[in-house]
Amino acid sequence: MDGLGGTAAAIVLIVLVIFVIIVLVRSVRIIPQARAGVVERLGKYQRTLNPGLTILIPFVDRLLPLLDLREQVVSFPPQPVITEDNLVVSIDTVVYFQVTDPRAATYEIANYIQAVEQLTTTTLRNVVGGLNLEEALTSRDQINGQLRGVLDEATGRWGIRVSRVELKAIDPPHSIQDSMEKQMRAERDRRAAILTAEGTKQSQILTAEGQRQAAILAAEGDAKAAILRADGEAQAIQKVFDAIHKGNPDQKLLAYQYLQTLPKIAEGSSNKLWIIPSEVGEALKGIGGALGGNNGDSPVGLFGNNEQSGTSDPAAAAPQPRPAE
């Protein structure tokens, strides 16, 4: 009997120890940072547990699954949306939200992630339905702002704050993509042609301007050169004139120079006819007078004595001007 009593006492002690361990395990809870727990007492909301150590009443208090208070990112699958011009586009959305009230997120909505997804889809269809395809592709910031405003207002009573909504991708149909690519290619070709024409125009303008400047500079150079040549010739003539007057030439020297100039009249193969000026007689007369004066005799012409005239005037012996071949 003592053995049976000792065994029963040991069993009771073991059961008591196990019960105490279970009670301690269910009573002492540690809540991690950025987590929150909702406690129900006898099935009714009792309090919200913050991070740290807390004590529960075993078999009376029940701790619901912990909620993550950090900002969460949820990417929803592509949703077909019809635009204002009756085109079906596939839009991927990404929602950034955060649980701000664990009690409301637990009791106001059954599954807040699914609720956010469905609300995002319906709101996206309403917003994009009022835009055409081009506006939908170029107005992402506007769509994001409208989505965020509607979602934040609707999820506020669920204890959720929507911080950002982003459109990850907008995919139009393949036929529309091909048309858009052709349009963009044509637009790029048009811009390239315009740029090429503008470049050619500017090149021609610059070339014409350069040629005009070159012509102006060449004309100015020719004018300055002509002026310098004229000034040089004027100075040369002036110097010759001054030298002649300073030398005080007599009639004999001038007549001699005049006769030396006469052969130059016949130079050139194009001269078929040349005329002896009437001043040749006066020049010969001067030379004849000079020769006669030097010898002390009667003046003799270059062509001999003039016996027919019976006078010593050399002008009578000078030939008369006549045309010669």
C-alpha positions in Angstrom: 0.0 0.0 0.0 2.8 2.4 0.8 4.3 1.7 -2.7 1.0 2.4 -4.4 0.6 5.7 -2.5 4.1 6.8 -3.3 3.6 6.1 -7.0 0.3 8.0 -7.0 1.9 10.9 -5.2 4.7 11.0 -7.8 2.3 11.0 -10.7 0.3 13.8 -9.1 3.5 15.8 -8.6 4.5 15.2 -12.2 1.1 16.3 -13.5 1.3 19.3 -11.2 4.7 20.3 -12.6 3.5 19.9 -16.2 0.4 22.0 -15.4 2.6 24.7 -13.9 4.8 24.7 -17.0 1.8 25.0 -19.3 0.4 27.8 -17.2 3.7 29.7 -17.3 4.0 29.2 -21.0 0.5 30.5 -21.7 0.8 33.3 -19.2 4.2 34.9 -20.2 4.4 36.3 -23.7 7.1 38.4 -25.4 6.0 40.8 -28.1 8.8 41.6 -30.7 9.6 45.1 -31.9 7.3 46.4 -34.7 4.7 43.8 -33.8 1.4 44.2 -32.0 -1.0 41.6 -30.5 -4.7 41.7 -29.7 -5.8 40.0 -26.5 -9.3 38.6 -26.1 -10.7 37.7 -22.7 -13.5 35.2 -22.8 -13.9 35.9 -26.5 -14.1 39.7 -26.2 -11.5 42.3 -27.1 -9.5 43.1 -24.0 -6.4 45.1 -25.0 -3.6 45.5 -27.5 -0.2 44.3 -26.6 2.8 46.5 -27.3 6.4 45.2 -27.8 7.9 43.8 -24.6 7.1 41.3 -21.8 3.4 40.8 -20.8 1.4 38.4 -18.6 -1.8 36.8 -19.6 -4.4 34.9 -17.6 -4.2 31.3 -18.7 -7.3 29.7 -20.2 -9.0 33.1 -20.0 -7.0 35.4 -22.2 -6.3 34.4 -25.8 -3.6 36.2 -27.9 -4.5 36.5 -31.5 -1.8 36.2 -34.3 0.6 39.1 -34.2 0.3 42.0 -36.7 3.3 43.5 -38.5 3.4 47.3 -38.0 6.1 47.9 -40.6 5.3 49.3 -44.0 4.4 46.5 -46.4 4.7 46.2 -50.1 2.2 44.1 -52.0 2.4 43.6 -55.8 -0.9 42.6 -57.3 -1.2 40.5 -60.5 -2.0 42.4 -63.8 -5.6 43.6 -64.2 -7.3 44.2 -67.5 -8.7 47.7 -67.7 -10.7 49.3 -70.5 -9.7 52.9 -71.5 -12.0 55.6 -72.7 -11.2 54.7 -76.4 -12.3 51.1 -75.8 -8.8 49.6 -75.6 -8.0 46.8 -73.1 -4.7 47.4 -71.3 -3.1 45.2 -68.6 -1.9 47.2 -65.6 0.3 46.0 -62.8 0.0 47.8 -59.5 2.2 48.0 -56.4 0.7 49.3 -53.1 2.7 50.5 -50.1 0.6 50.4 -46.8 1.1 50.2 -43.1 -1.1 49.0 -40.2 -1.7 51.8 -37.8 -4.5 50.4 -35.7 -4.2 46.7 -34.9 -7.7 46.5 -33.3 -9.4 48.0 -36.4 -7.3 45.8 -38.8 -8.5 42.8 -36.8 -12.1 43.5 -36.3 -13.1 45.9 -39.0 -12.0 43.8 -42.0 -11.6 40.0 -42.4 -8.5 40.1 -44.8 -7.2 43.6 -45.3 -4.7 42.6 -47.9 -7.4 41.1 -50.1 -9.5 44.1 -49.4 -6.8 46.5 -50.5 -6.3 44.4 -53.7 -9.9 44.5 -54.7 -10.3 48.2 -53.9 -7.2 49.0 -55.9 -8.6 47.1 -58.9 -12.0 48.8 -58.9 -10.5 52.2 -58.3 -7.9 51.7 -61.1 -10.7 50.8 -63.5 -12.7 53.9 -62.6 -9.7 56.2 -63.0 -8.2 54.7 -66.2 -11.7 54.4 -67.7 -11.9 58.1 -68.0 -8.6 58.4 -69.9 -7.6 57.4 -73.4 -4.6 55.2 -74.1 -2.1 58.1 -74.7 -3.2 59.8 -71.5 -3.0 56.6 -69.5 0.5 56.0 -70.7 1.7 59.6 -70.0 -0.3 60.4 -66.8 1.1 57.9 -64.3 1.6 60.4 -61.6 -2.0 61.6 -61.9 -3.3 58.0 -61.7 -1.1 57.2 -58.7 -2.3 60.3 -56.9 -6.0 59.5 -57.5 -5.5 55.9 -56.5 -3.7 56.8 -53.3 -6.4 59.4 -52.3 -9.2 56.9 -52.8 -7.4 54.0 -51.1 -6.2 56.0 -48.1 -9.7 57.3 -47.5 -11.4 53.9 -47.8 -8.8 52.0 -45.7 -8.6 54.5 -42.9 -11.4 52.9 -41.0 -9.6 49.6 -41.3 -6.7 50.8 -39.4 -4.5 50.9 -42.5 -2.6 53.9 -44.1 -1.8 53.7 -47.8 1.4 55.6 -48.4 2.0 55.1 -52.1 0.5 53.4 -55.1 2.6 52.8 -58.2 1.8 51.5 -61.6 4.5 49.0 -62.4 3.5 48.4 -66.0 0.9 49.4 -68.5 0.8 46.9 -71.4 -1.5 47.7 -74.4 -2.5 45.0 -76.9 0.2 43.7 -79.3 -1.5 45.3 -82.3 -1.5 48.7 -80.5 2.1 48.2 -79.6 3.0 47.6 -83.2 1.1 50.7 -84.3 2.7 52.8 -81.6 6.2 51.5 -82.7 5.4 52.4 -86.3 4.2 55.9 -85.2 7.3 56.5 -83.1 9.5 55.3 -85.9 7.8 57.7 -88.3 8.1 60.5 -85.8 11.8 59.8 -85.3 12.3 59.7 -89.1 10.4 63.0 -89.4 12.5 64.6 -86.7 15.7 63.3 -88.3 14.7 64.7 -91.7 13.9 68.1 -90.1 17.2 68.2 -88.3 19.0 67.2 -91.5 17.2 70.0 -93.4 18.0 72.5 -90.7 21.6 71.5 -90.8 21.8 71.8 -94.6 20.1 75.2 -94.4 22.5 76.5 -91.8 25.4 75.1 -93.8 24.3 76.8 -96.9 23.7 80.1 -95.0 27.1 79.9 -93.5 28.7 79.1 -96.9 26.9 82.0 -98.6 27.9 84.3 -95.8 31.5 83.2 -96.0 31.5 83.7 -99.8 30.0 87.2 -99.4 32.6 88.1 -96.8 35.3 86.8 -99.0 34.0 88.8 -102.0 33.8 91.9 -99.9 37.3 91.4 -98.6 38.6 90.7 -102.2 36.9 93.8 -103.5 38.3 95.9 -100.7 41.7 94.4 -101.4 41.4 95.2 -105.1 40.3 98.7 -104.4 43.2 99.3 -102.0 45.6 97.7 -104.5 44.2 100.0 -107.3 44.6 103.0 -105.1 48.1 102.1 -104.2 49.0 101.4 -107.8 47.5 104.8 -108.8 49.3 106.5 -106.0 52.5 104.8 -107.1 52.0 105.8 -110.8 51.2 109.3 -109.7 54.3 109.5 -107.6 56.4 108.1 -110.5 55.0 110.6 -113.0 55.5 113.4 -110.5 59.1 112.3 -109.9 59.7 112.0 -113.7 58.1 115.4 -114.2 60.2 116.9 -111.4 63.3 115.3 -112.8 62.6 116.6 -116.3 62.1 120.1 -115.1 65.1 120.0 -112.9 67.2 118.8 -115.9 65.9 121.7 -118.0 66.0 119.7 -121.4 66.4 121.6 -124.6 64.6 121.1 -127.9 67.2 118.8 -129.3 66.9 116.2 -126.5 63.1 116.3 -126.8 63.3 115.8 -130.6 65.7 112.9 -130.1 63.5 111.2 -127.6 60.5 111.7 -129.8 62.2 110.0 -132.7 63.2 107.1 -130.5 59.5 106.6 -129.5 58.3 106.4 -133.1 59.4 102.8 -133.8 57.4 101.5 -130.9 54.2 102.5 -132.7 54.8 99.7 -135.3 55.5 97.0 -132.7 53.1 94.1 -132.5 51.9 91.7 -135.1 48.4 93.2 -135.1 49.6 96.6 -136.4 48.7 96.6 -140.2 48.6 100.4 -140.7 50.4 103.1 -138.9 50.6 106.9 -139.5 53.5 109.2 -139.2 52.5 112.2 -137.1 52.9 115.7 -138.6 55.2 116.5 -135.7 57.9 114.4 -137.2 58.9 117.3 -139.5 59.3 119.6 -136.5 61.4 116.9 -134.8 63.6 116.5 -137.8 63.9 120.2 -138.1 65.2 120.4 -134.6 67.7 117.7 -135.1 68.8 119.2 -138.4 69.2 122.5 -136.8 71.2 121.0 -134.0 73.6 119.2 -136.4 74.0 122.3 -138.5 74.8 124.5 -135.6 77.5 122.1 -134.3 79.3 122.1 -137.7 79.1 125.8 -138.3 77.7 125.2 -141.7 74.2 125.5 -143.1 71.8 123.1 -141.5 71.5 119.7 -143.2 68.6 117.3 -142.8 68.7 113.7 -142.2 67.8 113.0 -145.8 70.5 115.4 -147.4 70.4 119.0 -148.7 67.2 120.3 -150.1 68.4 121.8 -153.4 65.0 122.2 -154.9 63.8 124.6 -152.3 67.1 126.7 -152.4 66.9 127.2 -148.7 68.7 125.7 -145.7 65.5 125.1 -143.8 65.5 121.4 -142.8 61.7 121.4 -142.6 61.6 121.6 -146.4 63.5 118.3 -146.6 61.4 116.5 -144.1 59.0 114.0 -145.6 55.3 114.7 -145.4 53.1 112.5 -143.4 51.7 109.6 -145.4 50.2 106.3 -144.8 52.4 103.3 -145.1 51.7 99.6 -145.1 
